[in-house]
Amino acid sequence: KWEKTENLNVVINSAKAIGCTVVNLHASDLESAAGKEYLVLGLVWQLVKIQLLSLINIKECPELVKLLKEGEELQDLLSLPPEEILLRWINYHLAKQGSERRVKNFTSDLKDGEAYSLLLNSITPELKECSKDKLL
């Protein structure tokens, strides 16, 4: 029991160290998560998000140079938070599809799925299921 509790404390402290928001979460919450599955899912989601956003860099994604605005230097782009770069990438693909729609957040602007459909059509035009004609 002691080792399990200690391991769960290491998990919580490690999650905090890499940037997860961990408020009032204790080893006992994770150990007996029955009825509190949302705590575990919330922690796992934060870990996944941190990992995926860490991959948004010029080494992993050299095509990021396409996102530069007029007069902007690459360093300016790379100094933006990963979430902002991702929004810019989405909007780049929306514009590429001829859409005037722009995404400013990851919540209400994506609710109806239209931006996702346009994005999928832009990055995988061979998929007929994602045709923007189906949106009309």
Salt bridges, closest charged atoms under 4 A:
ASP29 OD1 - LYS36 NZ 3.26
GLU31 OE1 - LYS1 NZ 3.21
GLU72 OE1 - ARG88 NH1 2.51
GLU83 OE2 - LYS49 NZ 3.94
ASP112 OD2 - ARG101 NH1 3.06
GLU114 OE1 - ARG101 NH1 2.85
